[in-house]
């Protein structure tokens, strides 16, 4: 049962990463066409921060296994 929960959590993380990536690309295209609204700018900052935190957490988990 625990194994199934891990698989579902991993799938959810992958789906969230892909959807955030596509939305971030969409925001970048909008930025080239017109000025972003405050909400769009906030979303872009939150997505960038989340990706940074994900990279840091993956790095920590890799280093801790050594």
Secondary structure, DSSP 8 states (H G I E B T S, - for coil): -HHHHHHHHHHHHHHHHHHHHHHHHHHHHHHHHS---HHHHHHHHHHHHHHHHHHHHHHHHHHHT-
